[in-house]
């Protein structure tokens, strides 16, 4: 999770989005759920990405 948050804080939202998408695809491919301890981090990063992509507050989906 650290790399995704770091990418966003470093001003690389596309990298953060790519990392979230890759992690989601890996979880789906392996049937592994998102660890409960990471749910808040994923939600926080996705919310920040949503605001960057749609400042009006629309949601663009959770990765």
N, C-alpha and C positions, 0 to 999 in steps of 0.2 A: 504494500500500500504506500509505502514511503515514496517511491519513485513517482507515483501519480500525483501526490500532493506537492512534492518538490517541483515537478514540471510546471504545475499551475502557478505556484508561488514565484517561480523563476521567470514567469512571463511567457510560458510556452503552452497555451491552452490546447493547441492541436495535439501536442505530444501527450498531454494528460488525457485527452479524449481517446487517442489511439491506445494508450495503455489500459484505460478502463474497458474499451471494446475488446482488446486482446484478452484481458482477464476474464471477461464475461464469456467469450467464445471458448476459452479453455475450460471454464466451469461447466458450460453446457456440454462440451464434447466428452468430458470425463464424468459427468453426472455429479460433480462435487458442488455442494451448496456454498453460498457466500458465508464465510465464518461470521457468526453473530457479532464478534468483536470488531468486524470491519464494516458492518452495515452503516454505522454513523459516519464513518470516513467516506464511504462511497456516496452516501446521500449528500454530504457536505460538498464534496468535490463536484458532483453532478449538478447541484444547485448553483454553484459558482459558475460552472460552464454554461448552464442555462441562462444565467443573467448576462454573461458575456455575449451569448449568441442572440438573446432576445431580451433586451433591457426592459421591455414592457411587462415582463413577468410570465410569459408563456412557458410551458414546459416542453422540452424536446425529447423526453424519454430518459429512462434510467438505464445505464450500462451495467 
